[in-house]
Amino acid sequence: MNNLLSLPVLLPMLGASLTLLVGLRPRWQRLISITTLTAVVGVAMLLMYQSHTRGVQTLWFGAWPGTAGIVLVADRLASLMLLVASLVALGVLIFSAGQDEDERKQETPVSIFHPTFLLLCAGVSDSFLAGDLFNLFVGFEILLFASYVLLTMGATRPRIRAATIYVVVNLVSSSLFLIALGTIYSATGTVNLAQLAQRLPELPGDVQTMLQVLLLIVFGIKAAIFPLSAWLPDSYPTAPAPVTAVFAGLLTKVGVYAILRTQTLLFPHQPLRTPLLVLAALTMLVGIMGAIAQSELKRMLSFTLVSHIGYMLWGIGLATTDGLAATIYYTSHHITIQTALFLVVGLVGRVAGSTSLDRIGGLVTISPLLGAMFFIPAMNLAGIPPMSGFIGKLGLVQASLQGGGWLADVLVASGIVTSLLTLYAMAKAWNRAFWGEEQVVRGAESLPGESGTMPKEMVWASLGLIAMSLMLTLAAGPLYHYCEQAALALLDGHYSMAVLEGRGR
């Protein structure tokens, strides 16, 4: 038993309650929120160390008989995702602290934003640590409920319209998830992941396939995998910059994590390799073609977000240790880099008054710092050597070549083409926004620590996430080794044994 496991969920909930009590004191709300997420980062670091050195960490709640109770589980994968997500959420929260008072009232009203943001973080943490499907469903619903509120802040017509699409799609997804839960429970008598890993192989093959496909549809909607991704580019760009950034960094990755966990734990002997690899290729190519067609930065990044989910699905579809290790590393990279890019685009909107490439230009002469802040993560997203994006993609290519087969070769070709087209899209965006003719620029650069169009909190938060993405490159050796160990643990069956032994079974 490890009581630390409850803190990443309980601390944000407690923080949300406290921020509601001091709703009329914005400074207190910001202090409570930042302190809470800082504590969660510390707990995540401890859990990552313990899961790496001592094995899988478990915490059972209540004195329920057998495995009927709620269990939280932290292995190497869950701990890494929790740490990266907590760091990114903390960066976004610091970024939001730099907004002007008038902008806070219109875009992210503090009395609503902070408790809802913390509730979102609690849902993300619960999803990563959930040891049973029902608790995973609860984690999804917590973060989705919070995301509904965050998406509609400001109550503008575009946000209400986007939120309507978002709500309808996710209600369908949640309904399918409940159907899957009921079906799985009726077939196996449990929703505990460790027990399911033992009982599902006893079912007829067609029943296993039906349950697997149903879960893939549910999580595929949440992860925005083609053709279940049409909702995302219309939903994310309308939200305030901090909300868009945390959505892009975390929400789809929770869906990817759920696919990774269930595929390796519940269905290791029938990975549906061909369908997953086909969907991975289509997601990469369709997403990046959509990005190239955009002239608005937020929509362009939303399409690249969809596209690069395909890279993560690629490694899952390979169903090998090398493929899973590359997916885990690439997911950590993408959480960081996508969030950083959306925060920088938020700064572009403040400096230029727009994020449309048709209306802005010449920003590098006005703000060289902003130009560099966009260029570095953009090149990392495109996979320029030796950055972390390149390392993750190289790992996927090597895993495919080792696995062999014509479909693996098609994925290699699709991944390379997608990477080149991402480079083209990012280069086009940087050239038109920063290197083009100066236009519609409404202010001068504000260096960190000065007042102006780029508040110091926003600048330092964005720089912090960019530095974090560069650290993924500098620490690629030990981090990639950690990801390989996490991938090995996913396939060796130790997760189930540790969870059930932790219950004394």
N, C-alpha and C positions, 0 to 999 in steps of 0.2 A: 504494500500500500504506500502511495506517495501522495500526501495531502497537497503538495504543490500543484497537482493537476487541476484542482478546482479553481485556483486563483486566476488563470487567464480568462475564465468565464465570469467568476463572481466579482472580481475587481472592477471591470468595466460596468457591470450592472450596479454595483454600489456607487461608482463614480457618476453614473447617469442619475441615480436618485439624488445624490448630493447637488449635482448641477441644477436639478429641478428646484431644489429648496432655495438656491441662491440665484434664481432666474433673473432677478432684477440687478444683479451685480456681475457684469460681463467679465471683469478682471478675475473675480473669484472662480467663475465658471472655467475660464481658460486655464487658470492655475490648477484646478482640480483635474481637468481633463488631461493636461500634459503630465501631471504627476502620476495619474492613474496609468497612462500608457507607458510611461517610463518604468513603472513598477512591473508592468506586464512584460516589457522587453527583458528586464532582469530575470524574471521567472522563466521566460522562454530560454534564455541562455543557460540557466541551471538545468532545465529539463533536457536541453540538447546535450549538455555535458553528461548528465546521468544516463540518458538513453544510449549514448555512445560508449560509455565506460562500464555501465552496469547492466545493460540490456533493456528490454521493454519495461516501461513503468506503467502501473495500473492503479486505478482507484475505483472501488465499488462503493455505491451509495445505498444505504439502507440495509436492513437485515432480511431481505427477501430470500426465499428459498431458492437454491440452485442458481441459475443465471438469469432470474427474472428481473433483477435490479438494473439500474443504470450504471454503466461502466465507462470511465474515461481512460484512454490509452495513449501513451506517447512512445512511439518508436522513433528511429532516426528520421524517417520521412516526415511524420507529423511534427516533430520538434523543429526541424528545419523550416517547414512551411510556416509554423507558428512564429518563429523568430523573424523571418523575412517579412511576414505580414505585419507584425507588431512594429518593426522599424519603419516600414513604409507608412503605416497609419499615423505613427508619431510625427513623421516628416510632413504629412499632409495637414495634420492638426496645427503644427507650428506655422505652416504656410498660411492657413486660414486666419491666424492671429494677426497677420499683417494687413488685413483688409481695413479700409477706411470705415468710419462709423456709419456714413450714409450707405456704403456698399453692404455693410453687415445687415442693416435693416432691410435692404431690398433683396440681397442675394442669399446670405446665410444668417438669418436672425439668430443671435447668440442663444437666446432662451430656448429655442427649438433645436438649433444645430448641434450643440454640444451633447445633450443627453441622447439624441438620436444617433449621433456619430459613435458614441460609446456603446450604445446598444448594438449597432452594426458590428463593432469590433467583438463584442461578446458572442454574437452569432457566428462570426468567422472562426473564432477560437473554438467554439463548441463543435463546429463542423469538422475541424481538423482533428479534434481529440475524441470524437464520438466513437464508441466501441460497439454500437448497435445501430441498425438502420433507422429505428424510430427516433433515437436521439439525433441522428444525422438529419432527419426530416425536421425536427424541432430547431436545430441550428440553422437550417436553410430558411425556415419560416421567420425566425428572429431577424436574420439579416435582410430578408426580403421585406418584412414589415418596415424596418428602419429605412430601407432604400426607397420605398414608396414615398415616405415623408421627405427624405432628402431630395428626391427627384422633383418634387412639386414645390419646393420652397421658392417664394417669390410669386407663385400663382399666376405666371404669365400664360398666355394662350398656347405658345409652343410647348411649354413644359407640361401643361395639363394634357395636351394632345399626346405628347411622347409618353407621359406617365400612364395614360389609358392603355396604349399599346403594351407597355411594359407590364402593367398589372394583369391584363388579359392573358398574355403569353405565360406569365409565371403562375397564374391561377390554374391554367391548363396543365402546366408542368407539375404543380403541387398535387393536383387531382390525380394525375397519372402515378405520382409517387405513392399516394395513399392506396391506389389500386394495387400497385406492386407490393406494398407492404402487406396488405391483406392476403394477396395471393401467396406470397412467400411464407407467411405465418401459417396459412391453412395447409400448405404443402409440407412444411418442416416442423411446425410447432415452436418456432423461435425466430427472433429477428436479431439475435446477438451474432455479430460477425464471426467470432471465433467458433461458435457452434455451427453456424451456417457453413463454414468451410468444411466441417466434418459431415454434415447431413445432406448438403446439396448433391454431392457425387452419388448418393444412394438413389436419387430420383431418376426417372427415365430421361434419356438424352433429349427428347423433344421438349419436355417440360423445362429442363435446365436451359435450353436455348431460348425458349419463350421468356423465361424470367430474366435471362441475361439481356435480351434485346429490349425488354421493357425498361430495365434499369438504364441501359445505354441511351434510350430515347429521352428519359427524364433528365439524366445528367448531360446529355448532348445539348438539350435546350439551354440549360444553365451555363454550359461552357461555350455556347454559340458556335457549334460545329455545323458546317454546311450539310444539308440545306435547312437547318434549324436556327440560322443566325440572322435572318432578315430583320429581326426586331432591334438588334443592337445599334447599328449605325443611325437609326432614327431616334433612339432613346438617349444615349449618352451625351451627344454634343449639346443638348439644350440645357443641361444642368450647370450650376456654378462650377468654377474651375476646381475647387477642392473636392467637390462631390464627384465630378467627372473623373478626376485623377484616382480617387480611391476605388471607384467602380471599375475603372479600366485595369487597375493593378490587382484587385483582389477577387471581385465577384466571379468572373469567369474562371479564375484559377481554383476556386472552391469546387466548381464543376469538374475541372480537369483532375483535381485530387480525388474526387469521389469515383471517377472512372478508373483512375490508376489503382485505387484501393480495392474496389470491387472486382476488377478484372484479374488482379494478381492473387487476391485472397479467396474469392468465391468461385472463380472460373479459370483456374490455372491450366486445366487440361483441355479447354476449348476456347482459346483466346480470340476466335473470330478474326484471324489475322488478315484475311483478304478484304472483308468489308471495312475494317478499321483503316487499313492502308489506303484503300480507294478513297474513303472519306477524308483521310489526311491530305492526300494529294489535291482533291477537289477544294477542300477548305483553304489550302495554301494559295492555289491558283485563282480561284474565284474571288477570294478576299483581296488579293493584291491587285487584281484587275479593277476591282471597285475603287481601291485607293488611288490608282493612277488617274481615274476619271474625275476625281474630286478637285475642287478649287478652294475648298474651305478646310482649314488646318484640322479642326476637331473631327470633321467627318473623315478626312484622310486618315488620321490616326485611328479612328474607330474601325475603319476597314483593315488597316494593318494589324490591329488587335485580333480581328477575326482570322486573318491570314496566318498569323503566327501561332494561333491555337493549333493549326495543322501540324506544326513542328512537334508539339507536345504529344499529339495523337499519334504521330509517326512512331515515336519510340515505344508507346504503349502497344501499338499494333505489331511491332517486331516481337514483343513478348520474350526478349532475351535480357540477360543481365546488363549487357553493354547498352542496349536500347533504352532500358528503363533508367539506367544511370544518366544517360544523356538527357532524357526527358526531365528528370529531377533537377539536374543542373540548369537546363534551359528554362524551366519554370521559375526557378529562383531568379535567374537573370531577367526574365521577361516581366515579372512582378515589379522589379525595381526600375527597369528602363522605361516601361510604358507609363508608369506613374510619373517619373521625372519628366518625360516629354509632355504630358498633359499639363503639369505644373508650369513648365516653361511656356507653353502655348497660352496659359492663363496670363503670364507676364507679357507676352506679345500683345494680347488683347488690351492690357492696361496701357502699354506704351503707345500702341498704334491706334487704339480705338476700334479695332476690328481684327478678326482672324481670317478674313477672306483674302486669298492670294490676289484677287482682282482689285483689291482696294488698298493694299499696303505694299511697301517696297522701300529699299534703301535703309533698313533698320540698322545695318552694321555700322553705318556712319553715325547714327544717333546713339547706339548702344552696342559697342563692340563686345561688352561682357555678355549681353543677351545673345548675340550672335554665336559666341563660343558655347554658351549654355545649351543652345539648340543643336549646334553642329556635333558635339561630342556624343550625346545619347542617340542622335539620328544615325550617325555612322555605326554606333554599337548595334543599333537595331538592324541595320543592313548587314551586319556581320563582317565588318572590315577587320582583318588581322591586325594585332593579336587580341582584340577585345573579346569580352565574354560571349557576345553573340556568335562570333566566329568559333570559339571553343565548343560551345554547345552544338552548333550545326556540324562541326567537324566530327564530334562524337557520334552524331546520328548517321552521318555518311559512313563512317568506319563500321558502325554496328550493322548497317545495311549490307555493305560489301562483304562482311564476314558471314552474314546470314545467307547471302546468295539468293538466287531466284530472279526472274524477270521483273516481278512486281517491286522487289527491293531496288532494282536498278531504275525503275520508273520513278520511285520515290526520291532517289538521289538526284535524278534529272529535274524533277519538280521542285525539290528543295533548292537546287542551284539557281534555277530560273526565278523562283520566288525571291531569293536573296538578291539577285541582280535587279529585278524589278523594284524591290524595296529600296535599293540604292538609288535607282532612277527617281522614284517618288520623293525620297528624302532630299536628293540633290535638287530636284525641281522646286520643292518647297523652300529650301534654303536660298536658292538662287533668286526666286521671285520675291520672297519676303525680305531678305537681308541684302542681297547683292544687286537688286534691281534699282530702278529709278525711285528716288525718295518721293513718297506721297502719303497723305493722310496720317502723318505722325503728329501727335499732339503734345509731346513733352520730351524732355531731355532725360538722359540716364541718371539714375540715382545710385551711387555707390553704397555698399553695405555700411550702415550706420548713419546715413544721411536721409533726409526726408525728400520725397519726390515721387515719381511715377512708379518706382520699384521699391517698395518698403523693404527694410532690412530683413524682416522675418521671412518674407517671401523669397528673397534672394538666397538667404542662408539655408532655408529648407530645401530649395531646388538644388543648390550646390551640394548639400549634404547627400541627397539621393544620387546625384551624378557621381560624387566621390564613392558612394557605396557601390555603384555599378562598376567603377574602376577597381575597387577592392576585390570584386568577384574575379577580375582578371589577374590582379597581383597575387591573390590567394587561390588561383585556379588549381594548383597541384593538390594541396591538402583538401580543398573543398570537393574537387572531383573524386578524390579517393573516398571521402565521406559519402558522396552520392553513390559510388560503387558498392560500398558496404551497405547502404540503405537498400539498394536494388537487390543485392544478394539476400538480405533479410526478408524482402518481400516474397521471394520465391522459395525460401527454405522451410516454410511452415512454422517457424519459431513463434510468430505472432500469436497464433491460436493456442499453442502450448503455454505461453507466458500468461495470457489472459485467463485461461481456465485454471492454471496452477495458482494464480493470484487469488482465485475464488476458493481454493482448497479442493478443487475437483481433480 
